[in-house]
Amino acid sequence: MSRPSDLKQSFINIFGKDPIIARSPGRVNLIGEHTDYNDGLVLPAAINKNVYVAIAKNNLRKIRLHALDLADSFETSVDAIAKTEKLWPDYILGVVEQLQLNNYKIGEGFDLAFTGDIPQGAGLSSSAALECASTFALSTLYGLDLQKLDIALLSQAAENQFVGVNCGLMDQFASVFGKKQHLIKLDCADYSYEYIPFHSTDLKILLLDTQVKHSLASSAYNDRRKECEEGVRLICKHYPIKSLREATEEQLLTYVKPINPIVYNRCSYVVSEINRVISACEDLKRNDVRSFGQRMFDTHDGLQYLYEVSCPELDLLVDLAKENPNILGARMMGGGFGGCTINLVNAEKAEEVAATLTKIYEEKTGNKIPYYIAEINTGTSLL
């Protein structure tokens, strides 16, 4: 049985009625790392791993939630939305709070159950998928007629303000706006976007999960943001720029490097990466996937040596990828200091490549790691 049919039957068993079912996918970001908070460009895509939400009205002024994969339930009143100790209900309750704050009426209460096949903790944005699926399901159930951007923005606000994670819009945007055989070139300065064709059916996306979570990650992330802001401040003494999106390498060399070489390295990576996204999109429009793959390797080098957010485990996997003729490009993905590498691989050889790399990695580190093979898919929808 598929997850949606399991979910429907479980919902009927628990709540005694037929639900509507929505899905929202996880995402990968092929290129454009740490550019989002610098008003830069990113290139994400929705993938064929989803969160599925079943929902129906209950007319009890209650919110009754059930997490199928955790075999756990939660209940509260529509008039008493507050953070929980369980965390998982907060992704849904945060959405409800945002809808209420924006004067959308969901007064009579609802029942909601969910399941999913997005690997947890792999940096594929399962939380954004749950938020977007819940927002879309509530919009459908109550006839709120929310547009795609509304769904993404409300879901992001739920994560920022209720869950308390200060993420940008990329995860939610990719989950909602995903399109088959396309990447999304998203401008984080104004949320304008362009679909970039990715018609290479002979390629698959292989994610290798180091299972490493270094404690450095969150503090280093905040440090990098400050270093980028410092670079902007130094240039601003001479040129009125708002963010690194407007900075040039020449400005960095002239006004930042002599004063603070480390801040220069951080900013130089970001400015290069924004330009790399532009060039990578041109590669894809010419169907030059080899050049695109090389840019992924270049991004990893920048993240390793200039931005310094990689770690030995990620570097090992990327080095192994460089030696494998069936991998066109690879890099670390996400905030850094652990998590996954994303690899562009020959579709026919994807399983073989995964088996080879995980075996060598285990021999070198003693650790057995999971892998996931993903395809590019459509965004949030009803089933």
N, C-alpha and C positions, 0 to 999 in steps of 0.2 A: 504493500500500500504506500501511496505517496504521503508526504507530510500534510498537504492540504486536506486530503480525504480523512487521514487520521485525526486531524484537527477538527474537522466538521463533526465527526462522530463523537469525539471527546466532548466537544461543546454541547452537543445535544444531550449526551449522558449527564453532564454537570448541570446545565442550565435549563434543559427541557424544551428547547426551541431551536428553530433553524436560524443560522447566522448568515450574514454576508461575509465574504472572505476577501481580504486585500493582501497584496504582497509588496515588499519593498526590498531592493537588493543591497548587498554590500558593495564596496567599491575598491578599485586600485587606482593609484596615481602613477602614470607611466613616467612622467618627467615633470619637473617643477616642484622641487622639495625645499621647504622653508622660504618659499617666495610669497606665500599667501598673506602673511602678516606684514609684508613689505609692499602691499598693493600691487603685487606682481601677477604673473600668469601661471596657471596650473593646467595639467592635462589628464584629468581623471576619466574613468569609465566605470559604468555599472557592470557587475559580474553576475554569473549564473549561480549565485548563492544568495539565499533570501531569508527574510523574516516574514512569516505568515501570521496574519491577525484575523480572528473570527470575532464578530461583534453583533449584538442585538440590543434593542431597548428593553428595559425591565420595568419602567414606570414605578419604581420604588424609591426614587431620589437617592439611589445608592449606586456606587461604582464597585462592581465585583470583578476582580481580576484573577486569572489563573495562568501560571507559567507552566506549560506542559512539560518542557524539558527539565524543569526543576521540581516538578510535582508539588508545587507550592501555590497557595492562594492568598489573596489580600482583599479586604473590603473596607470601604469608607463611605461617607456621605458626600454628595455633590457639593454640599455647602461647607465641607471641612477638609479642603485640600491642604495637606501638609507633608513634609518630607518624612520618609519612613526609615526604619533601621535596616530594612532588607535591601535597599538600593534598587532592585529591579523594578518595583512598581513606580519609582520616581520618574523613569523615562516616559511613562504614560501619564502619570498625574501632572508632570510638568507641562505636557501638551494641553491637558484639560485646563490648567491654570492660565496658560497663554490664550486659549480660546475665550475663556471667561473675561480676561483682562481686555480682550479686543471685542467684547460685547456680542460674542456668538453664544446663542442659547442652547444649552444641553441639559436643561433642568430636570427632565424626568428620570435620568439615570440610565446606565447601560451595563451590560455584561461583556467582558472581553477575555478571550483566551489567545495565547500565541505560542508558536514554535518556530524553529528555524534551523538552517544548516550552514550558517556562517560561522567558521571556527572562531572561538572566543580568544581574545588576547593576541590575535595574529595581525592586528592593524588593518582589518578589513571593514571597520566601522559598523559593527553589529548594532551598537547603540543608536547611531543615526538611522539605521534601517528600521529599528523598532519605533523610533519617534515618528519617522515619515509614514510608516504603515499605519500607525495609530491616528495621526492627524488626518490622513487620507480616508481612513475607515470612518472616523467621526464626521468628516465633511460629507461623505456619502450617506451615512445613516441619518443625519439631521438636515440634509439638503443645504449645506452651508455654501456650496458652490465656490470653494477655495480654488484659486489658480495655482499652478505649479510653483511659482516663486513664493506665494503665500505659504504653501505647505513647507517648503524648505526653510523659509525665514522663521516661521512659528516653531518648527522643530529645533532649529538652532537656538532660538531664544529659550526654549525649554531646557536645553542642555546647559546654556550659559547661566541662566538665572535661577533655575530650580535644582538641577543636578549639581551645578557649580563647576562645570568644566568650561574653560574659556576657549572653546574651539572656534575656528573660522567657519565659513559657510560651505567649504568644498565638499565635505562628506555628505551633508544633507542634499546639496545641489546635485551631486553626481547620482545619488540614490533616486532622486525624483526625475531628473532630466535624462537619465541614461537612454541610449539608442543603440539598437543592434548594429554591429559592424562600424561603430563610430566612437571616437574619443570626443571629449568636450573640452575645447579650449576656453577656459573660464578666466575672465578678467576680474581679479579680486578687488580692483579699485571701484568698479561700478556694476558688477554682476552681469555685464554683457557677455555673450558667449557665441561660439561658432562650433558647429559639428565638423569634426575632421574625419574623413573616411579612413577606415581601418579594415580594408577588404581582404586582408591576407588570411584566408581560411586555412592556409597551410602553416599558420603560427598559433601557438597557444601560450598562455601566461602561466608560468610555473612559479609558485611561491614556496620558498624554503624557509622554514621557521626555526631560527636558532634556539628558541625557547629561553633565550637570555633576556633578563630584565634588570639592567644595571640601575642601582639606586641613583646614579648621577642624572638620569634622564630629565626629571622635571626641573631641577635646579639649573642644569645646563641650558635647557630650553629657555628659561627666563633670562639667563645670562646672555644668550644669543640675541634675544629680542632687544635687550638693553644695548648690546654692542652695535646692532644695526641702527638703533636710534641715535647712538653717539656719533656714528659715521654721518648720519643726516645732519646732526647738529654742527659738526665741524665744517661740512660743505656749506651749510646755511649762512655761515659767516661771510661767504663770498657769493653764493648763488641761492636764490629763494626756492628751494625744493621742498616738497611735502613728504617724500618718501624715497627709498632707494630705487623705486620704479623710474624716477626722473633723473637718477644719478648716472654719470658716465665713468668709465674706467680712468679717463684722463683727470677728472675731478678727484677721484679717489687717490690717484698717484700724487697729485699736487697738494691736496689739502688734508688728507687723512694719513697716508703712509708715513710722512716725516714725523708726525705727532704720536701716532699709535699704530705700530705695525700689525698688532693682533686684530684691532678693529678693522684695519685695512683688509686683512685676509678674509674676515667674515663678510665684509661688504663686497669685496671683489668677487667672492663666490656667488653672492646673491645676484649681482648685476650680470655676471656671466650666465647664471642659470636662467634668468628671465629671457636673455637673448637666445639661450639654448632652446627654450620652449618654442620661440618663434621659428627658429631654424628647423627644429624637429617636425613642426607642422608642415613646413614646406617640403621636407623629405617625404612625408606621408602623401601629400598631394601629388608628388611625382612617383609614388609607390616605391620609393627607395628605402626599403626597410633595413638594409645594411647600414646606411648612414644613420638612420634613426637609432639602431642598436648601439652604434659607436658612441652616440651622444649619451646614452644611458651609462656606459662605462665612464665617460668623461664626468658625468654628474657624480658618480661614486667617488672618483678621484678628488673632486672638489669638496665633497662632504667629508672625506677621510683626512685630507691634508690642509685644507683652508678653513672649512667650517668646524672641523674636528668634532663630529658627532657620531663617528662610526665606532666600532670596537673590533678586537681581533677576530671574533667569530664571524662577523659580517664580512670583514676583509678576506678571510679565508675562503668563504663561499664565492665571493666575486672573483678572486684569483683563480679558483677552480673553474669558474664559468668561462673566464678568458681563454682557458686551455681547451675548452670543449667546442668542436666545430659545429655542433648542433645548437649552440646558443649564440644568438645574434647580439644580445646586449643584456647587461645585468647591473643592478645597483641595490644599495640598501634603500628601504622604503619606510617613510614615517619619521618620527621625531628623532630616533637614533638610539645608540647605546644598547642595541638589541632589537628583537622583532624579526621581521622577514627580509630576505632579498627577493626582488622581483626579477624574473628572468624571461626573456623573449625566446621561445624555443621552437624548433621544427616540430610541427604537430605530431607527425608519425613517430617521432623519437621521444616524445615528452616523458612517458613512463620510464623508458630506458635511461634517459638523462637523469631523471629524479633518483632512480635506483643507484646509478653510478655515483652521483655527487653525495648523496646521503651516506653511502658506504664509505667513501674516502673521508668524509667529514667525521664519521664515527671512529675510523681508524686513527685519525689525527688527534681527536679531542676526547675520545671515550664516550661521547654522547650520541645517542640515537635521536634523530629529529624527524618531525612529521613534514609532509609536503602537501600542497594543494594545487590542483590544475584547474585553472579558471578560463572561462570564455566570456567575451563581452556580450552584454545582454541589455534588455530594455529596462526602463525605470519603473517606478511605482505604478501599480495597476490593480484593477479588480480581477478576481478569478471567476 
